[in-house]
């Protein structure tokens, strides 16, 4: 797995675990939502500054985005589509 794919895998896994949409993560990290999608797909070269902003928005160390997943680990599931119910 190349580094861009590893970063994308971990970004999506952490984002979904925290229940954040791509848009919410992008707002918290002050980046474009479409950029988050491209990073998750592994089609963007991410700068250290952007990597740091995404890690800060997820409240994880930058190193957490660089850990290679086990080959047996299933792909992170997407969030449920649609808006959240009002509470």
Secondary structure, DSSP 4 states (H G I P E B T S, - for coil): --HHHHHHHHHHHHHHHTT--HHHHHHHHTS-HHHHHHHHHT-S---HHHHHHHHHHHTS-GGGGSPPPPTTSPPPPPPPSSPPPP-
